[in-house]
Amino acid sequence: MPCLDDGDNSRRGLPSVLELRRVPQWSLGPLRSVRKVKVISFLLGLTLTFLIMASYILTWDKKGLMLTLSPFHLRTIVNPSSTLSHNLSSTKDYANIKLLVKCITSKLEFSPRKLPPLKDVVNTDSHLFSVIPHQFLPNIKSPCWYEELSGKTKLDPYSKNLYAVRSKSFRTVCDYLRKHFQEHLYHSDDNKQYRLRCLPYFYIIGQPKCGTTDLFHRLLLHPEVKFTTMKEPHWWTRKRFGIIHLKDGLLERFPVEDYLDLFELAAYHIQEGILGNTSGDHSQRHIITGEASASTMWDNQAWSYLYNYRADGEPPFLAQDFIHAVQPNAKIIVMLRDPVERLYSDYLYFNMANKSVEDFDLRVSESLQLFEACLAENSVRSCVYNTSLSNAMTVRLNLGLYIVFLLDWLTVFHRDQILVLQLEDYAANLRLTIHKVFDFLNVGPSSEQTEAALTKRPMSNTRRAADRSLGPMLPSTRDLLREFHQPFNHKLATILDNKAFHWTET
């Protein structure tokens, strides 16, 4: 049951207390005169005019009718098992909203996730595991292997790549790759031809508006780091299921071969190091491949389109199950930020009309109600991954619950395989944080020229001028969000053994 008392009509939303009443019908017999009809029509018209004028006078500053219901009152969420209505009477009733937040935090449980059997993971995508081998080439840092060419691939290896179909920039890259394809092949003694294929040595997995784009561009400046030819391929979470935009549903699936093509330029550099080893230059063997899709950490909504959720309301598989199954030694980088500021930045990022601090406050209040409604009958994890809830919330509140996602990654990957960074530290001491990343990735020291370029490069993906003009969020909104996130941040700081992840204000 929701935490707020449904028995008190004074605290109910307006729809819950409206009743339909029968209006007595006038007799249609001969006794009804035309004069009576005119009098009644006049009185009804006069009453309606009075109500409309009173509405405008009493709500002049709101420019709306007194009888109009706000979206806040009308919004409901459809959970897997039921429909729950909300009973806060006003978005400005912070006493009730704070009570709701306390209700949410009283229900938090961080139970460990039960991992699916490996055979079930493999059976879910047998093609993926038929393409990627169990072992990779030795003496190369990146997870690479040789793939024997078939007849069709020899003619045009990129003709059906769906990334090229949808991306003009990658189509241009494919034109270059096509011209140089033959010169980068490996020819065996039995006249067979092989191409070098590679997966990411490391992943930058999240979160949105936490600095992943800036980190991506700075790491590109290091000579030993080669990324995909587009920043966010979103293959593990979306494209392999056929999702381009969630609103469009499932389209054509991007096969794993299309994803591997994104690492072709990196493979060319690594192949040159393998073939050119007689010169004594082995530096290209140390090249590492990377991928940076901020959806990899959190987006598992595709499962709601493909399968029914389990009895506990959680997705049957997560992206990390598949990444770990094909490359258990992958390195993971997580970029996090004060979740309160992250949410506001996320709200400002999207080009919606009528953005304002008041509108953000309204959306936060609505989303908190939706989350509480879900939590009334489901676990924290199932609500965090709930597609219906995500689609209903007008701000992405669930993406700031970092600990839920991180715990699920830690059930699959070792703690020393995951580097968790704070955007605040990154911005305050860029050089120190970048070197921490270099140490984690085990890449060589950069030259003075590269070091200067890394640190002097302007920040990427910063807030637009129009959005900056809106100023900070309302203090009351910030206080509300801080109270909501506090128990999640406390758990995160405990797991990481770092008090900075409390994000408490000084």
Solvent accessible surface area in square Angstrom, and as a share of the most:
residue,aa,sasa,rsa
1,M,175,0.78
2,P,27,0.17
3,C,58,0.35
4,L,9,0.04
5,D,83,0.43
6,D,63,0.33
7,G,62,0.59
8,D,52,0.27
9,N,90,0.46
10,S,91,0.59
11,R,67,0.24
12,R,79,0.29
13,G,5,0.05
14,L,77,0.38
15,P,55,0.35
16,S,63,0.40
17,V,63,0.36
18,L,113,0.56
19,E,130,0.58
20,L,188,0.93
21,R,196,0.72
22,R,235,0.86
23,V,125,0.72
24,P,114,0.72
25,Q,174,0.77
26,W,164,0.58
27,S,86,0.55
28,L,144,0.72
29,G,31,0.30
30,P,139,0.88
31,L,168,0.84
32,R,106,0.39
33,S,50,0.32
34,V,108,0.62
35,R,192,0.70
36,K,114,0.48
37,V,67,0.39
38,K,137,0.58
39,V,77,0.44
40,I,50,0.25
41,S,64,0.41
42,F,134,0.56
43,L,97,0.48
44,L,119,0.59
45,G,36,0.35
46,L,103,0.51
47,T,75,0.44
48,L,107,0.53
49,T,69,0.40
50,F,138,0.58
51,L,73,0.36
52,I,76,0.38
53,M,116,0.52
54,A,20,0.16
55,S,3,0.02
56,Y,103,0.39
57,I,120,0.61
58,L,121,0.60
59,T,20,0.12
60,W,182,0.64
61,D,117,0.60
62,K,156,0.66
63,K,166,0.70
64,G,29,0.28
65,L,80,0.40
66,M,84,0.38
67,L,125,0.62
68,T,93,0.54
69,L,47,0.23
70,S,41,0.27
71,P,80,0.50
72,F,4,0.01
73,H,52,0.23
74,L,103,0.51
75,R,65,0.24
76,T,65,0.38
77,I,1,0.00
78,V,97,0.56
79,N,6,0.03
80,P,83,0.52
81,S,84,0.54
82,S,35,0.22
83,T,88,0.51
84,L,25,0.12
85,S,82,0.53
86,H,34,0.15
87,N,18,0.09
88,L,3,0.02
89,S,40,0.26
90,S,43,0.28
91,T,19,0.11
92,K,112,0.47
93,D,41,0.21
94,Y,49,0.19
95,A,79,0.61
96,N,16,0.08
97,I,1,0.00
98,K,72,0.30
99,L,79,0.39
100,L,6,0.03
101,V,0,0.00
102,K,122,0.52
103,C,7,0.04
104,I,0,0.00
105,T,38,0.22
106,S,88,0.57
107,K,58,0.25
108,L,28,0.14
109,E,133,0.60
110,F,55,0.23
111,S,64,0.41
112,P,120,0.75
113,R,18,0.06
114,K,169,0.71
115,L,81,0.40
116,P,24,0.15
117,P,72,0.46
118,L,115,0.57
119,K,136,0.58
120,D,49,0.26
121,V,4,0.02
122,V,47,0.27
123,N,109,0.56
124,T,41,0.24
125,D,29,0.15
126,S,76,0.49
127,H,90,0.40
128,L,1,0.01
129,F,36,0.15
130,S,86,0.55
131,V,28,0.16
132,I,8,0.04
133,P,44,0.28
134,H,185,0.83
135,Q,153,0.68
136,F,59,0.25
137,L,47,0.23
138,P,99,0.62
139,N,128,0.66
140,I,20,0.10
141,K,49,0.21
142,S,1,0.01
143,P,13,0.08
144,C,0,0.00
145,W,16,0.06
146,Y,54,0.21
147,E,42,0.19
148,E,90,0.40
149,L,13,0.07
150,S,65,0.42
151,G,52,0.50
152,K,169,0.72
153,T,32,0.18
154,K,88,0.37
155,L,155,0.77
156,D,45,0.23
157,P,22,0.14
158,Y,3,0.01
159,S,69,0.44
160,K,169,0.72
161,N,3,0.02
162,L,24,0.12
163,Y,7,0.03
164,A,8,0.06
165,V,91,0.52
166,R,137,0.50
167,S,24,0.15
168,K,158,0.67
169,S,79,0.51
170,F,2,0.01
171,R,107,0.39
172,T,89,0.52
173,V,34,0.20
174,C,1,0.01
175,D,67,0.35
176,Y,104,0.40
177,L,0,0.00
178,R,87,0.32
179,K,164,0.70
180,H,54,0.24
181,F,7,0.03
182,Q,93,0.41
183,E,113,0.51
184,H,24,0.11
185,L,9,0.04
186,Y,87,0.33
187,H,108,0.48
188,S,26,0.17
189,D,155,0.80
190,D,87,0.45
191,N,141,0.72
192,K,87,0.37
193,Q,37,0.16
194,Y,46,0.17
195,R,9,0.03
196,L,7,0.04
197,R,4,0.02
198,C,1,0.00
199,L,0,0.00
200,P,0,0.00
201,Y,33,0.13
202,F,0,0.00
203,Y,1,0.01
204,I,1,0.01
205,I,0,0.00
206,G,0,0.00
207,Q,0,0.00
208,P,17,0.11
209,K,35,0.15
210,C,0,0.00
211,G,17,0.17
212,T,8,0.05
213,T,27,0.16
214,D,2,0.01
215,L,0,0.00
216,F,13,0.06
217,H,55,0.25
218,R,2,0.01
219,L,0,0.00
220,L,75,0.38
221,L,71,0.35
222,H,3,0.01
223,P,86,0.54
224,E,40,0.18
225,V,1,0.01
226,K,53,0.23
227,F,13,0.05
228,T,6,0.03
229,T,47,0.27
230,M,42,0.19
231,K,38,0.16
232,E,63,0.28
233,P,1,0.00
234,H,29,0.13
235,W,4,0.02
236,W,3,0.01
237,T,4,0.02
238,R,50,0.18
239,K,27,0.11
240,R,15,0.05
241,F,11,0.04
242,G,0,0.00
243,I,1,0.01
244,I,30,0.15
245,H,105,0.47
246,L,48,0.24
247,K,174,0.74
248,D,68,0.35
249,G,17,0.16
250,L,69,0.34
251,L,80,0.40
252,E,118,0.53
253,R,130,0.47
254,F,4,0.02
255,P,54,0.34
256,V,3,0.02
257,E,51,0.23
258,D,10,0.05
259,Y,0,0.00
260,L,1,0.01
261,D,4,0.02
262,L,1,0.00
263,F,1,0.00
264,E,3,0.02
265,L,58,0.29
266,A,2,0.01
267,A,3,0.02
268,Y,18,0.07
269,H,68,0.30
270,I,0,0.00
271,Q,1,0.00
272,E,78,0.35
273,G,1,0.01
274,I,29,0.15
275,L,89,0.44
276,G,28,0.27
277,N,57,0.29
278,T,132,0.77
279,S,90,0.58
280,G,52,0.50
281,D,75,0.39
282,H,83,0.37
283,S,63,0.41
284,Q,45,0.20
285,R,40,0.15
286,H,92,0.41
287,I,8,0.04
288,I,0,0.00
289,T,0,0.00
290,G,0,0.00
291,E,1,0.00
292,A,1,0.01
293,S,1,0.01
294,A,8,0.06
295,S,2,0.01
296,T,2,0.01
297,M,1,0.00
298,W,20,0.07
299,D,2,0.01
300,N,6,0.03
301,Q,16,0.07
302,A,1,0.01
303,W,5,0.02
304,S,39,0.25
305,Y,83,0.32
306,L,50,0.25
307,Y,102,0.39
308,N,143,0.73
309,Y,49,0.19
310,R,80,0.29
311,A,119,0.93
312,D,70,0.36
313,G,8,0.08
314,E,14,0.06
315,P,4,0.03
316,P,22,0.14
317,F,22,0.09
318,L,1,0.01
319,A,2,0.02
320,Q,1,0.00
321,D,11,0.06
322,F,0,0.00
323,I,0,0.00
324,H,60,0.27
325,A,29,0.23
326,V,11,0.06
327,Q,6,0.03
328,P,66,0.41
329,N,129,0.66
330,A,2,0.02
331,K,44,0.19
332,I,0,0.00
333,I,0,0.00
334,V,1,0.00
335,M,0,0.00
336,L,0,0.00
337,R,43,0.16
338,D,10,0.05
339,P,1,0.00
340,V,0,0.00
341,E,46,0.21
342,R,0,0.00
343,L,3,0.02
344,Y,2,0.01
345,S,8,0.05
346,D,3,0.02
347,Y,6,0.02
348,L,1,0.01
349,Y,95,0.36
350,F,86,0.36
351,N,136,0.70
352,M,54,0.24
353,A,80,0.62
354,N,135,0.69
355,K,36,0.15
356,S,31,0.20
357,V,21,0.12
358,E,96,0.43
359,D,31,0.16
360,F,0,0.00
361,D,1,0.00
362,L,49,0.24
363,R,51,0.19
364,V,0,0.00
365,S,0,0.00
366,E,6,0.03
367,S,0,0.00
368,L,0,0.00
369,Q,3,0.01
370,L,0,0.00
371,F,0,0.00
372,E,8,0.04
373,A,1,0.01
374,C,0,0.00
375,L,9,0.04
376,A,19,0.14
377,E,88,0.39
378,N,31,0.16
379,S,52,0.34
380,V,5,0.03
381,R,24,0.09
382,S,2,0.01
383,C,0,0.00
384,V,3,0.02
385,Y,9,0.04
386,N,5,0.03
387,T,12,0.07
388,S,53,0.34
389,L,0,0.00
390,S,24,0.16
391,N,99,0.51
392,A,21,0.16
393,M,13,0.06
394,T,43,0.25
395,V,7,0.04
396,R,72,0.26
397,L,1,0.00
398,N,8,0.04
399,L,1,0.00
400,G,3,0.03
401,L,0,0.00
402,Y,3,0.01
403,I,1,0.00
404,V,6,0.03
405,F,1,0.00
406,L,1,0.00
407,L,33,0.16
408,D,0,0.00
409,W,1,0.00
410,L,43,0.21
411,T,45,0.26
412,V,21,0.12
413,F,5,0.02
414,H,128,0.57
415,R,107,0.39
416,D,106,0.55
417,Q,30,0.14
418,I,4,0.02
419,L,26,0.13
420,V,20,0.12
421,L,5,0.03
422,Q,10,0.05
423,L,26,0.13
424,E,67,0.30
425,D,74,0.38
426,Y,0,0.00
427,A,68,0.53
428,A,92,0.71
429,N,74,0.38
430,L,29,0.14
431,R,121,0.44
432,L,110,0.55
433,T,7,0.04
434,I,4,0.02
435,H,67,0.30
436,K,101,0.43
437,V,0,0.00
438,F,6,0.03
439,D,114,0.59
440,F,30,0.12
441,L,0,0.00
442,N,106,0.54
443,V,16,0.09
444,G,24,0.23
445,P,134,0.84
446,S,20,0.13
447,S,64,0.42
448,E,158,0.71
449,Q,154,0.69
450,T,22,0.13
451,E,25,0.11
452,A,38,0.30
453,A,44,0.34
454,L,1,0.01
455,T,39,0.22
456,K,164,0.69
457,R,74,0.27
458,P,106,0.67
459,M,89,0.40
460,S,21,0.13
461,N,79,0.41
462,T,90,0.52
463,R,74,0.27
464,R,92,0.34
465,A,66,0.52
466,A,75,0.58
467,D,7,0.03
468,R,141,0.52
469,S,90,0.58
470,L,59,0.29
471,G,25,0.24
472,P,98,0.61
473,M,3,0.01
474,L,50,0.25
475,P,97,0.61
476,S,43,0.28
477,T,0,0.00
478,R,42,0.15
479,D,76,0.39
480,L,1,0.00
481,L,0,0.00
482,R,50,0.18
483,E,52,0.23
484,F,0,0.00
485,H,2,0.01
486,Q,96,0.43
487,P,30,0.19
488,F,2,0.01
489,N,8,0.04
490,H,94,0.42
491,K,60,0.25
492,L,1,0.01
493,A,6,0.04
494,T,85,0.50
495,I,61,0.31
496,L,18,0.09
497,D,134,0.69
498,N,61,0.31
499,K,173,0.73
500,A,49,0.38
501,F,8,0.03
502,H,49,0.22
503,W,22,0.08
504,T,103,0.60
505,E,105,0.47
506,T,185,1.07
